[in-house]
Amino acid sequence: MSERALLAAQGYLELGMAEEALAELSTIPDIGSRDPDVVELRLHILMQATQWREALATANELRDLNPKAVPAYIHGAFALHELGRTTEARDLLLQGPEELRKDPTFHYNIGCYEAVLGNRDAALQSLEQSFALDDTYRDFARKDPDLAVLREELAA
């Protein structure tokens, strides 16, 4: 695997240059392109580029390579949600490894998905778990369009 290409791709990602980052990853030989670190980096790049179908396929690939890879579940679910498949997004997160439940993003995203699906109580419960793990998520929640139906409760 080309360490230079991996570092260059990471640099381009940090600069918001998704196309260049993907081009760098494409120079990694086939055997290295299935490395979980390379696949995870490709997933982050595709997420930044809002290429939801490709991101979902890459999240699935990462889960195949490492069934406990937390980003594969979080980002795969987010891609599903962005594709309008919110029930599947929630279900994917809930199927994930136990380590996910320690991540505030897991609870926050479940809260968003439940809110979009019209499950107010479940949404609020998940959001409260997220806030308990990391209170900065409370600020995100106040501005998140997925949580517009819960604005009054979140303001309290």
VEXDREN-2710 file (C-alpha; in Angstrom, 1 decimal):
% VEXDREN-2710
k/r/px/py/pz
1/MET/0.0/0.0/0.0
2/SER/1.2/3.5/-0.8
3/GLU/1.7/5.4/2.4
4/ARG/2.2/8.6/0.4
5/ALA/-1.1/8.2/-1.4
6/LEU/-2.9/7.6/1.9
7/LEU/-1.4/10.7/3.5
8/ALA/-2.1/12.8/0.4
9/ALA/-5.7/11.7/0.4
10/GLN/-6.0/12.5/4.1
11/GLY/-4.6/16.0/3.4
12/TYR/-6.9/16.6/0.5
13/LEU/-9.9/15.5/2.7
14/GLU/-8.9/18.0/5.4
15/LEU/-8.7/20.7/2.7
16/GLY/-12.2/19.8/1.5
17/MET/-10.9/18.6/-1.8
18/ALA/-12.8/15.3/-2.2
19/GLU/-12.1/14.8/-5.9
20/GLU/-8.4/15.1/-5.4
21/ALA/-8.6/12.8/-2.3
22/LEU/-10.4/10.1/-4.3
23/ALA/-7.8/10.4/-7.1
24/GLU/-5.0/9.8/-4.7
25/LEU/-6.8/6.7/-3.3
26/SER/-7.2/5.4/-6.8
27/THR/-3.4/5.2/-7.1
28/ILE/-3.2/2.6/-4.3
29/PRO/-2.8/-0.9/-5.8
30/ASP/-5.8/-3.2/-5.7
31/ILE/-4.5/-5.3/-2.8
32/GLY/-4.2/-2.1/-0.6
33/SER/-7.5/-0.7/-1.7
34/ARG/-9.3/-3.3/0.5
35/ASP/-7.4/-2.3/3.6
36/PRO/-9.9/-1.3/6.2
37/ASP/-8.1/2.0/6.8
38/VAL/-8.2/2.9/3.1
39/VAL/-11.9/1.9/2.8
40/GLU/-12.7/4.0/5.9
41/LEU/-10.9/7.0/4.5
42/ARG/-12.7/6.5/1.1
43/LEU/-16.0/6.5/3.2
44/HIS/-15.1/9.8/4.8
45/ILE/-14.2/11.4/1.5
46/LEU/-17.5/10.2/-0.1
47/MET/-19.5/11.5/2.8
48/GLN/-17.8/14.9/2.5
49/ALA/-18.6/14.9/-1.2
50/THR/-22.2/14.0/-0.5
51/GLN/-22.0/11.0/-2.8
52/TRP/-24.6/9.0/-0.7
53/ARG/-24.9/5.9/-2.9
54/GLU/-21.2/5.4/-3.1
55/ALA/-20.8/6.2/0.6
56/LEU/-23.4/3.5/1.4
57/ALA/-21.7/0.9/-0.8
58/THR/-18.3/1.8/0.9
59/ALA/-19.8/1.6/4.4
60/ASN/-21.1/-1.9/3.5
61/GLU/-17.7/-2.8/2.2
62/LEU/-16.1/-1.6/5.5
63/ARG/-18.7/-3.6/7.5
64/ASP/-17.8/-6.7/5.5
65/LEU/-14.1/-6.1/6.2
66/ASN/-14.6/-5.2/9.9
67/PRO/-18.1/-6.0/11.3
68/LYS/-17.3/-3.9/14.4
69/ALA/-16.2/-0.7/12.6
70/VAL/-18.3/2.0/14.2
71/PRO/-17.9/4.4/11.3
72/ALA/-19.4/1.8/8.9
73/TYR/-22.6/1.9/10.9
74/ILE/-22.8/5.6/11.7
75/HIS/-21.9/6.8/8.2
76/GLY/-23.8/4.0/6.4
77/ALA/-26.9/4.9/8.3
78/PHE/-26.4/8.6/7.6
79/ALA/-26.1/7.8/3.9
80/LEU/-29.3/5.7/4.0
81/HIS/-31.1/8.6/5.7
82/GLU/-29.8/11.1/3.1
83/LEU/-31.2/8.7/0.4
84/GLY/-34.6/8.9/2.1
85/ARG/-34.3/5.4/3.7
86/THR/-34.6/6.6/7.3
87/THR/-36.2/3.4/8.7
88/GLU/-33.3/1.4/7.2
89/ALA/-30.9/3.9/8.7
90/ARG/-32.3/3.5/12.2
91/ASP/-32.4/-0.3/11.8
92/LEU/-28.8/-0.4/10.6
93/LEU/-27.6/1.5/13.7
94/LEU/-29.6/-0.7/16.0
95/GLN/-28.0/-3.8/14.5
96/GLY/-24.5/-2.5/15.1
97/PRO/-22.0/-3.7/17.6
98/GLU/-22.3/-2.9/21.3
99/GLU/-19.5/-0.3/21.1
100/LEU/-21.9/2.0/19.2
101/ARG/-23.9/2.6/22.3
102/LYS/-21.0/4.4/23.9
103/ASP/-20.9/6.9/21.0
104/PRO/-23.0/10.1/21.4
105/THR/-23.4/10.2/17.6
106/PHE/-25.2/6.9/17.7
107/HIS/-27.8/8.2/20.1
108/TYR/-28.0/11.6/18.4
109/ASN/-28.6/10.0/15.0
110/ILE/-31.1/7.5/16.4
111/GLY/-32.9/10.6/17.8
112/CYS/-32.9/12.3/14.5
113/TYR/-34.2/9.2/12.7
114/GLU/-36.9/8.7/15.2
115/ALA/-38.0/12.3/15.0
116/VAL/-38.2/12.1/11.2
117/LEU/-40.2/8.9/11.5
118/GLY/-42.7/10.6/13.9
119/ASN/-41.6/8.8/17.1
120/ARG/-41.3/11.8/19.4
121/ASP/-40.8/10.0/22.7
122/ALA/-38.2/7.6/21.3
123/ALA/-36.5/10.6/19.6
124/LEU/-36.3/12.6/22.9
125/GLN/-35.1/9.6/24.8
126/SER/-32.2/9.0/22.4
127/LEU/-31.3/12.7/22.2
128/GLU/-31.1/12.9/26.0
129/GLN/-28.7/9.9/26.0
130/SER/-26.6/11.7/23.4
131/PHE/-26.6/14.9/25.5
132/ALA/-25.6/12.9/28.6
133/LEU/-22.6/11.5/26.8
134/ASP/-21.6/14.8/25.2
135/ASP/-23.5/18.0/25.9
136/THR/-22.2/19.7/22.7
137/TYR/-24.8/17.7/20.8
138/ARG/-27.5/19.8/22.5
139/ASP/-26.3/22.8/20.4
140/PHE/-26.4/20.7/17.2
141/ALA/-30.0/19.6/18.0
142/ARG/-31.3/23.2/18.3
143/LYS/-30.3/23.8/14.6
144/ASP/-30.8/20.4/13.1
145/PRO/-33.6/20.4/10.5
146/ASP/-34.4/16.8/11.2
147/LEU/-35.4/17.9/14.7
148/ALA/-37.6/20.8/13.8
149/VAL/-40.6/18.9/15.1
150/LEU/-39.0/18.9/18.6
151/ARG/-37.9/22.6/18.8
152/GLU/-40.1/23.4/21.8
153/GLU/-38.9/20.4/23.8
154/LEU/-35.3/21.0/22.9
155/ALA/-35.5/24.7/23.8
156/ALA/-36.6/23.8/27.4
END
